[in-house]
């Protein structure tokens, strides 16, 4: 699984658990609908921290809480081939 798919899965899971649509999340987070759609569809693979922070706040979470889940915590960058330096 790619890194970007992890936080997309987190967003989808939290929306499902809370009964929130992606459209509603966009309004709640003050993140443009197009921006959120691009993240969910994988067009935007590295969203800004500010964007993730706004999404976290919409879920009534800190950014740290939002990013604290097993599959992300256990992710290994060893095989990440799209990283450029």
KEVO-257103 format. One record per atom (N, C-alpha, C): residue number from 1; x, y, z; residue in one letter. Coordinates in steps of 0.05 Angstrom, whole numbers. Layout:
N
R, k, u, v, w, r
R, NUM, X, Y, Z, A
...
This chain:
85
R, k, u, v, w, r
R, 1, 17, -24, 0, X
R, 1, 0, 0, 0, X
R, 1, 18, 25, 0, X
R, 2, 10, 44, -16, X
R, 2, 26, 69, -17, X
R, 2, 19, 87, 6, X
R, 3, 38, 104, 13, X
R, 3, 35, 122, 36, X
R, 3, 10, 139, 34, X
R, 4, 5, 150, 11, X
R, 4, -18, 168, 7, X
R, 4, -45, 153, 12, X
R, 5, -45, 128, 6, X
R, 5, -69, 112, 9, X
R, 5, -76, 109, 39, X
R, 6, -56, 111, 56, X
R, 6, -61, 107, 85, X
R, 6, -78, 130, 96, X
R, 7, -71, 155, 90, X
R, 7, -87, 176, 101, X
R, 7, -114, 180, 87, X
R, 8, -115, 171, 61, X
R, 8, -141, 171, 47, X
R, 8, -160, 151, 61, X
R, 9, -148, 128, 68, X
R, 9, -164, 108, 82, X
R, 9, -173, 118, 110, X
R, 10, -156, 133, 123, X
R, 10, -162, 145, 149, X
R, 10, -185, 164, 146, X
R, 11, -184, 181, 126, X
R, 11, -206, 200, 121, X
R, 11, -232, 185, 116, X
R, 12, -231, 166, 98, X
R, 12, -255, 151, 91, X
R, 12, -267, 136, 116, X
R, 13, -249, 124, 131, X
R, 13, -258, 110, 155, X
R, 13, -271, 128, 176, X
R, 14, -259, 151, 181, X
R, 14, -270, 170, 200, X
R, 14, -297, 181, 190, X
R, 15, -298, 187, 164, X
R, 15, -324, 196, 152, X
R, 15, -345, 175, 156, X
R, 16, -339, 150, 150, X
R, 16, -358, 128, 152, X
R, 16, -367, 125, 182, X
R, 17, -348, 125, 200, X
R, 17, -355, 121, 229, X
R, 17, -373, 143, 239, X
R, 18, -369, 167, 228, X
R, 18, -384, 191, 238, X
R, 18, -407, 199, 221, X
R, 19, -412, 183, 200, X
R, 19, -435, 189, 182, X
R, 19, -432, 215, 167, X
R, 20, -407, 221, 159, X
R, 20, -402, 247, 145, X
R, 20, -394, 240, 116, X
R, 21, -406, 254, 97, X
R, 21, -398, 251, 69, X
R, 21, -372, 267, 65, X
R, 22, -359, 261, 43, X
R, 22, -335, 277, 35, X
R, 22, -343, 306, 30, X
R, 23, -366, 310, 18, X
R, 23, -376, 337, 13, X
R, 23, -380, 352, 40, X
R, 24, -392, 339, 59, X
R, 24, -396, 351, 85, X
R, 24, -370, 357, 99, X
R, 25, -350, 338, 96, X
R, 25, -324, 342, 108, X
R, 25, -311, 367, 96, X
R, 26, -314, 371, 70, X
R, 26, -302, 395, 57, X
R, 26, -313, 420, 70, X
R, 27, -339, 421, 74, X
R, 27, -352, 444, 87, X
R, 27, -343, 448, 116, X
R, 28, -342, 425, 131, X
R, 28, -334, 427, 159, X
R, 28, -305, 435, 163, X
R, 29, -288, 427, 144, X
R, 29, -259, 432, 147, X
R, 29, -250, 458, 134, X
R, 30, -268, 470, 118, X
R, 30, -260, 494, 103, X
R, 30, -238, 487, 83, X
R, 31, -238, 462, 73, X
R, 31, -219, 454, 52, X
R, 31, -236, 453, 27, X
R, 32, -226, 465, 5, X
R, 32, -241, 465, -20, X
R, 32, -249, 437, -28, X
R, 33, -274, 435, -38, X
R, 33, -284, 409, -47, X
R, 33, -265, 396, -67, X
R, 34, -255, 412, -86, X
R, 34, -237, 401, -106, X
R, 34, -211, 391, -94, X
R, 35, -201, 405, -74, X
R, 35, -177, 396, -60, X
R, 35, -181, 369, -46, X
R, 36, -203, 367, -32, X
R, 36, -209, 343, -18, X
R, 36, -214, 320, -37, X
R, 37, -229, 325, -59, X
R, 37, -234, 305, -79, X
R, 37, -207, 295, -91, X
R, 38, -188, 314, -96, X
R, 38, -162, 306, -108, X
R, 38, -147, 289, -88, X
R, 39, -149, 294, -63, X
R, 39, -135, 277, -43, X
R, 39, -148, 249, -43, X
R, 40, -174, 248, -41, X
R, 40, -188, 223, -40, X
R, 40, -183, 206, -65, X
R, 41, -183, 218, -88, X
R, 41, -178, 204, -113, X
R, 41, -149, 197, -119, X
R, 42, -131, 207, -102, X
R, 42, -103, 202, -106, X
R, 42, -88, 220, -125, X
R, 43, -102, 241, -134, X
R, 43, -89, 260, -152, X
R, 43, -69, 276, -137, X
R, 44, -76, 285, -113, X
R, 44, -58, 298, -94, X
R, 44, -48, 277, -75, X
R, 45, -22, 271, -78, X
R, 45, -11, 249, -62, X
R, 45, 3, 258, -37, X
R, 46, 10, 284, -36, X
R, 46, 24, 295, -13, X
R, 46, 10, 322, -5, X
R, 47, -13, 320, 8, X
R, 47, -26, 345, 16, X
R, 47, -10, 360, 37, X
R, 48, -14, 385, 38, X
R, 48, 0, 402, 57, X
R, 48, -9, 395, 85, X
R, 49, 9, 400, 104, X
R, 49, 3, 395, 132, X
R, 49, -21, 412, 140, X
R, 50, -22, 437, 130, X
R, 50, -44, 455, 137, X
R, 50, -71, 442, 129, X
R, 51, -72, 430, 106, X
R, 51, -96, 417, 96, X
R, 51, -104, 394, 114, X
R, 52, -84, 377, 121, X
R, 52, -90, 354, 139, X
R, 52, -98, 364, 167, X
R, 53, -86, 386, 176, X
R, 53, -93, 398, 201, X
R, 53, -123, 407, 201, X
R, 54, -131, 420, 180, X
R, 54, -159, 429, 178, X
R, 54, -178, 405, 178, X
R, 55, -171, 383, 165, X
R, 55, -187, 359, 164, X
R, 55, -188, 347, 192, X
R, 56, -166, 346, 206, X
R, 56, -165, 336, 233, X
R, 56, -184, 352, 251, X
R, 57, -183, 378, 249, X
R, 57, -200, 395, 266, X
R, 57, -229, 390, 261, X
R, 58, -236, 385, 235, X
R, 58, -264, 379, 228, X
R, 58, -273, 353, 242, X
R, 59, -255, 335, 246, X
R, 59, -261, 310, 261, X
R, 59, -258, 313, 291, X
R, 60, -254, 338, 300, X
R, 60, -250, 344, 328, X
R, 60, -226, 329, 340, X
R, 61, -204, 329, 324, X
R, 61, -179, 316, 331, X
R, 61, -156, 335, 328, X
R, 62, -135, 330, 342, X
R, 62, -110, 344, 336, X
R, 62, -98, 331, 311, X
R, 63, -79, 344, 299, X
R, 63, -65, 332, 276, X
R, 63, -51, 307, 285, X
R, 64, -39, 308, 309, X
R, 64, -26, 285, 320, X
R, 64, -45, 261, 323, X
R, 65, -68, 266, 333, X
R, 65, -88, 244, 337, X
R, 65, -97, 233, 310, X
R, 66, -101, 251, 291, X
R, 66, -109, 243, 264, X
R, 66, -89, 225, 251, X
R, 67, -63, 231, 255, X
R, 67, -42, 216, 242, X
R, 67, -33, 192, 259, X
R, 68, -44, 188, 282, X
R, 68, -36, 166, 299, X
R, 68, -54, 142, 296, X
R, 69, -47, 125, 276, X
R, 69, -62, 100, 272, X
R, 69, -42, 79, 262, X
R, 70, -48, 54, 268, X
R, 70, -29, 32, 265, X
R, 70, -16, 30, 237, X
R, 71, -33, 30, 216, X
R, 71, -21, 26, 189, X
R, 71, -2, 49, 181, X
R, 72, -7, 73, 191, X
R, 72, 12, 94, 185, X
R, 72, 37, 92, 203, X
R, 73, 33, 86, 228, X
R, 73, 55, 83, 247, X
R, 73, 73, 60, 239, X
R, 74, 63, 40, 226, X
R, 74, 79, 16, 219, X
R, 74, 89, 18, 190, X
R, 75, 84, 40, 176, X
R, 75, 92, 42, 148, X
R, 75, 123, 44, 147, X
R, 76, 134, 31, 127, X
R, 76, 163, 32, 122, X
R, 76, 168, 46, 96, X
R, 77, 186, 65, 97, X
R, 77, 193, 81, 73, X
R, 77, 215, 67, 57, X
R, 78, 224, 44, 67, X
R, 78, 246, 30, 53, X
R, 78, 241, 24, 24, X
R, 79, 216, 17, 18, X
R, 79, 209, 10, -10, X
R, 79, 194, 33, -25, X
R, 80, 195, 57, -14, X
R, 80, 181, 79, -26, X
R, 80, 197, 90, -49, X
R, 81, 188, 84, -74, X
R, 81, 203, 90, -98, X
R, 81, 198, 118, -110, X
R, 82, 177, 132, -101, X
R, 82, 171, 158, -113, X
R, 82, 184, 181, -98, X
R, 83, 201, 176, -79, X
R, 83, 214, 196, -63, X
R, 83, 237, 208, -79, X
R, 84, 238, 234, -81, X
R, 84, 260, 247, -95, X
R, 84, 275, 265, -75, X
R, 85, 301, 268, -79, X
R, 85, 317, 284, -61, X
R, 85, 331, 305, -76, X
